[in-house]
Amino acid sequence: MQNLFYCISMNNIFFKIAGFLNEVSAGLVFIIRKKNSIIVVKKFLKELFYIFYIFLKIRRLPKEIPINKL
């Protein structure tokens, strides 16, 4: 049961990351169209860094999260 719950929670996180990357690709197209928007590029890189940082922290979580602690 715990393994199943963990899989579901991990999948939810991966879907969120996939959704974010989808938005990022749309953002990149927008950035390419507006070539002088350096500030937008900086903001985009900062957000991308945060996502990967969070993702790495998630990877370090224990394999099983007890349900009663959630």
C-alpha distances in whole Angstrom, upper triangle without the diagonal:
4,5,5,6,9,10,11,12,14,15,17,19,20,21,23,25,26,27,29,30,32,33,35,36,38,39,41,43,44,45,47,49,50,51,52,49,48,47,44,43,43,41,39,38,37,34,33,34,31,29,29,29,26,24,25,24,20,20,21,18,16,13,10,11,10,9,12,14,14
4,5,5,6,9,10,11,12,14,15,17,18,20,21,23,24,26,27,29,30,32,33,35,36,37,39,41,42,43,45,47,48,49,50,47,46,44,42,41,40,38,36,36,35,32,31,31,28,26,26,26,22,21,22,20,17,17,17,14,12,10,7,7,7,7,10,12,11
4,5,5,6,9,10,10,12,14,15,16,18,20,21,22,24,26,27,28,30,31,33,35,36,37,39,41,41,43,45,46,47,48,45,44,43,40,39,39,37,35,34,33,31,29,29,27,25,24,24,21,19,20,19,16,15,16,13,11,8,6,8,9,10,14,14,14
4,5,5,6,9,10,11,12,14,15,16,19,20,21,22,24,26,27,29,30,31,33,34,36,38,39,40,42,44,45,46,48,45,44,43,40,39,39,37,34,34,33,30,29,30,28,25,25,25,22,20,21,21,17,17,18,16,14,11,10,11,11,11,15,16,14
4,5,5,6,9,10,11,13,14,15,17,19,20,21,23,24,26,27,29,30,32,33,35,37,38,39,41,43,44,45,46,43,42,41,38,37,37,34,32,32,31,28,27,28,26,23,23,23,20,19,20,19,15,16,17,14,13,11,9,8,9,8,12,13,11
4,5,5,6,8,10,11,12,14,15,17,18,20,21,23,24,26,27,29,30,31,33,35,36,37,39,41,42,43,44,41,40,38,36,35,34,32,30,30,29,26,25,25,23,20,20,20,17,15,17,15,12,12,14,11,10,8,6,7,9,9,13,12,11
4,6,5,6,9,10,10,12,14,15,16,18,20,21,22,24,25,27,29,30,31,33,35,35,37,39,40,41,43,40,39,38,35,34,34,32,29,29,29,26,24,25,23,20,20,21,18,15,17,17,13,13,15,13,12,10,9,10,13,12,16,16,14
4,5,5,6,9,10,10,12,14,15,16,18,20,21,23,24,26,27,28,30,32,33,34,36,38,39,40,42,39,38,37,34,33,33,31,29,29,28,25,24,25,23,20,20,21,18,16,18,18,14,15,17,15,15,13,12,12,13,12,16,16,13
4,5,5,6,9,10,11,13,14,15,17,19,20,21,23,25,26,27,29,31,32,33,35,37,38,39,40,37,36,34,32,31,31,28,26,26,25,22,21,22,20,17,18,18,15,13,16,15,11,13,15,12,13,12,11,10,12,11,14,14,11
4,5,5,6,9,10,11,12,14,15,17,18,20,21,23,25,25,27,29,30,31,33,35,36,37,38,35,34,33,30,29,29,27,24,24,24,21,19,20,18,15,15,16,13,11,13,13,9,10,12,11,12,10,11,11,14,14,17,16,14
4,5,5,6,9,10,10,12,14,15,16,18,20,21,23,24,25,27,29,30,31,33,35,36,37,34,34,33,30,29,29,27,24,24,24,21,20,21,19,16,16,18,15,12,15,15,12,13,16,14,15,14,14,14,17,16,20,19,16
4,5,5,6,9,10,11,12,14,15,17,18,20,21,22,24,26,27,28,30,32,33,35,36,33,32,31,28,27,28,25,23,23,23,19,19,20,18,15,16,17,14,12,16,15,12,14,17,15,17,16,15,15,17,16,19,18,15
4,5,5,6,9,10,11,12,14,15,16,18,20,21,22,25,26,26,28,30,31,32,34,30,30,28,25,25,25,22,20,20,20,16,15,16,14,11,12,13,10,9,12,12,9,11,14,13,15,15,15,14,17,17,20,18,15
4,5,5,6,8,10,10,12,14,15,16,18,19,21,23,24,25,27,29,30,31,33,30,29,28,25,24,24,22,19,20,20,16,15,16,15,11,12,14,12,9,12,13,10,11,15,14,17,16,17,17,20,20,23,21,19
4,5,5,6,8,10,10,12,14,15,17,18,20,21,23,24,26,27,29,30,32,29,29,28,25,24,25,22,19,20,20,17,16,18,17,13,14,17,14,12,16,17,14,15,18,18,20,19,19,19,22,21,24,23,20
4,5,5,6,9,10,11,12,14,15,16,18,20,21,22,24,26,27,28,30,26,26,25,22,21,22,19,17,18,18,14,13,15,14,10,12,14,12,11,15,15,13,15,18,17,20,20,20,19,22,21,24,22,19
4,5,5,6,9,10,10,12,14,15,16,19,20,20,22,24,25,26,28,25,24,23,20,19,20,17,15,15,15,12,10,12,11,8,9,12,10,8,12,14,12,13,17,17,20,19,21,20,23,23,26,24,21
4,5,5,6,9,10,11,13,14,15,17,19,20,21,23,25,26,28,25,25,24,21,20,21,19,16,16,17,14,12,15,15,11,12,15,14,12,15,17,15,16,19,20,22,21,23,23,26,25,28,27,24
4,5,5,6,9,10,11,12,14,16,17,18,20,22,23,25,26,23,24,23,19,19,20,18,15,17,17,14,13,16,15,12,14,17,15,14,17,19,17,18,22,22,25,24,25,24,27,26,29,27,24
4,5,5,6,9,10,10,12,14,15,16,18,20,21,22,24,20,21,19,16,16,17,14,11,13,13,10,9,12,12,9,11,14,13,12,16,17,16,18,21,21,24,24,25,25,28,27,29,27,24
4,5,5,6,9,9,10,12,14,15,16,18,20,21,23,20,20,19,16,15,16,15,11,12,14,11,9,12,13,10,11,14,14,13,16,18,17,18,21,22,25,25,27,26,30,29,32,30,27
4,5,5,6,9,10,11,13,14,16,17,19,21,23,20,21,20,17,16,18,16,13,15,16,14,12,16,16,13,15,18,17,16,19,21,20,21,25,25,28,28,29,28,32,31,34,32,29
4,5,5,6,9,10,11,12,14,16,17,19,20,17,18,17,14,14,16,14,11,13,15,12,11,15,15,13,15,18,17,17,20,22,21,22,26,26,29,29,30,30,33,32,34,32,29
4,5,5,6,9,10,10,12,14,15,16,18,15,15,15,12,11,13,11,8,10,12,9,8,12,13,11,13,16,16,16,19,21,20,22,25,26,29,29,31,30,33,33,35,33,30
4,5,5,6,9,10,11,13,14,16,18,16,16,17,13,12,15,14,11,12,15,13,11,15,16,14,16,19,19,18,21,23,23,24,27,28,31,31,33,32,36,35,38,36,33
4,5,5,6,9,10,11,13,15,17,15,16,17,13,13,16,14,11,14,16,14,14,17,18,16,18,21,21,21,24,26,25,26,30,31,34,34,35,34,37,37,39,37,34
4,5,5,6,9,10,11,13,14,12,13,13,9,9,12,11,8,11,13,12,12,15,16,15,17,20,20,20,23,25,25,26,29,30,34,34,35,35,38,37,39,37,34
4,5,5,6,9,10,11,13,11,12,13,10,8,12,12,9,11,14,13,12,15,17,16,17,20,21,21,23,26,26,27,30,31,34,35,36,36,39,39,41,39,36
4,5,5,6,9,10,13,12,14,15,12,11,15,15,12,14,17,16,15,19,21,19,21,24,25,24,27,29,29,30,33,34,37,37,39,39,42,41,44,42,39
4,6,5,6,9,11,10,12,13,10,10,14,13,11,14,17,16,16,19,21,20,22,25,25,25,28,30,30,31,34,35,39,39,40,40,43,42,44,42,39
4,5,5,6,8,7,9,10,7,7,11,11,9,12,15,15,15,17,19,19,21,23,24,24,27,29,29,30,33,35,38,39,40,40,43,43,45,42,39
4,5,6,9,9,10,13,11,10,13,14,12,14,17,17,17,20,22,22,23,25,27,26,28,31,31,32,35,37,40,40,42,42,45,45,47,45,42
4,6,9,9,12,14,12,12,16,16,15,17,20,20,20,23,25,24,26,28,29,29,32,34,34,35,38,40,43,43,45,44,47,47,49,47,44
4,6,6,9,11,10,10,14,14,14,16,19,19,19,22,24,24,26,28,29,30,32,34,34,36,38,40,43,44,45,45,48,47,49,47,44
4,6,8,11,10,10,13,15,14,16,18,19,19,22,24,24,25,28,29,30,31,34,35,36,38,40,43,44,46,45,49,49,51,48,45
4,6,9,9,10,12,14,14,16,18,19,20,22,24,25,26,28,30,31,32,34,35,37,39,41,44,45,47,46,49,49,51,48,46
4,5,5,7,9,10,11,13,15,16,17,19,21,22,23,25,26,27,29,31,32,34,36,37,41,42,44,43,46,46,47,45,42
4,5,5,6,9,10,11,12,14,15,17,19,20,21,23,25,26,27,29,31,32,34,36,39,41,43,42,45,45,47,44,41
4,5,5,6,9,10,11,12,14,15,17,19,20,21,23,25,26,27,29,31,32,34,38,39,41,40,43,43,44,41,39
4,5,5,6,9,10,11,12,14,16,17,19,20,21,23,25,26,27,29,31,32,36,37,39,38,41,40,42,39,37
4,5,5,6,9,10,10,12,14,15,17,18,20,21,23,25,26,27,29,31,35,36,38,37,40,40,42,39,37
4,5,5,6,9,10,11,13,14,16,17,19,20,21,23,25,26,28,30,33,35,37,36,39,39,41,38,35
4,6,5,6,9,10,11,13,15,15,17,18,20,21,23,25,26,28,32,33,35,33,36,36,38,35,33
4,5,5,6,9,10,11,13,14,16,17,19,20,21,23,25,26,30,31,33,32,35,35,37,34,32
4,5,5,6,9,10,11,12,14,15,17,18,20,21,23,25,29,30,32,31,35,35,37,34,32
4,5,5,6,9,10,11,13,14,16,17,19,20,22,23,27,29,31,30,33,33,35,32,30
4,5,5,6,9,10,11,12,14,15,17,19,20,22,25,27,28,27,30,30,32,29,27
4,5,5,6,9,10,11,12,14,15,17,19,21,24,25,27,27,30,30,32,30,27
4,5,5,6,9,10,11,12,14,15,17,19,23,24,26,26,29,30,32,29,27
4,6,5,6,8,10,11,12,14,16,17,21,23,24,23,26,27,29,26,24
4,5,5,6,9,10,11,12,15,16,19,21,22,21,25,25,27,24,22
4,5,5,6,9,10,10,13,15,18,19,22,21,25,26,28,25,23
4,5,5,6,9,10,11,13,17,19,21,20,24,25,27,23,22
4,5,5,6,9,10,11,15,17,18,17,21,21,23,20,18
4,5,5,6,9,10,14,15,17,17,20,21,23,21,19
4,5,5,7,9,13,14,17,17,20,22,24,21,20
4,5,5,7,11,13,15,14,18,19,21,18,17
4,5,5,9,10,12,12,15,17,19,16,15
4,6,8,9,12,13,16,18,21,18,18
4,7,9,11,12,16,18,20,17,17
4,6,8,8,12,14,16,14,13
4,6,7,10,13,15,13,13
4,7,10,13,15,14,14
4,6,9,12,11,12
4,6,9,8,8
4,6,6,7
4,5,5
4,6
4
